[in-house]
Amino acid sequence: MHQSRKEQGLERTSRRLLNADRQEAIMLAREESNIEAGGELGRAAAIPRKTP
């Protein structure tokens, strides 16, 4: 089934927008994991070590 040029343009635009949303979600997830890892390192440094 053939699509009109307008339909093709809309489909291409929606694919680009969805791809950008996915990329943004991936970047945000990476940043969140980096923030969590940094927080864990900060907590570990704040806990005094016991001397034997």
C-alpha positions as CSV (number, residue, x, y, z in Angstrom):
1,M,0.0,0.0,0.0
2,H,1.4,3.4,-1.0
3,Q,1.7,6.3,1.3
4,S,1.2,9.9,0.3
5,R,4.2,12.3,0.7
6,K,2.6,13.9,3.7
7,E,2.1,10.6,5.4
8,Q,5.7,9.6,4.6
9,G,6.9,12.9,6.1
10,L,4.9,12.5,9.2
11,E,6.2,8.9,9.7
12,R,9.8,10.1,9.3
13,T,9.3,12.9,11.7
14,S,7.7,10.7,14.3
15,R,10.6,8.2,14.0
16,R,13.1,10.9,14.5
17,L,11.3,12.2,17.6
18,L,10.9,8.8,19.1
19,N,14.6,8.1,18.5
20,A,15.6,11.3,20.2
21,D,13.4,10.4,23.2
22,R,15.0,7.0,23.4
23,Q,18.5,8.6,23.3
24,E,17.6,11.1,26.0
25,A,16.1,8.4,28.2
26,I,19.4,6.3,27.8
27,M,21.5,9.4,28.7
28,L,19.3,10.1,31.7
29,A,19.6,6.5,32.9
30,R,23.4,6.6,32.6
31,E,23.6,9.9,34.5
32,E,21.3,8.5,37.3
33,S,23.5,5.4,37.7
34,N,26.6,7.7,37.8
35,I,25.0,9.8,40.5
36,E,24.0,6.7,42.5
37,A,27.6,5.3,42.2
38,G,29.0,8.6,43.3
39,G,26.6,8.7,46.3
40,E,27.8,5.2,47.3
41,L,31.4,6.2,47.1
42,G,30.7,9.3,49.2
43,R,28.9,7.2,51.9
44,A,31.8,4.7,51.9
45,A,34.3,7.5,52.4
46,A,32.2,9.0,55.2
47,I,32.1,5.8,57.3
48,P,35.2,5.6,59.5
49,R,37.1,2.3,59.2
50,K,37.5,0.2,62.3
51,T,41.1,-0.5,63.3
52,P,41.9,-4.0,64.3
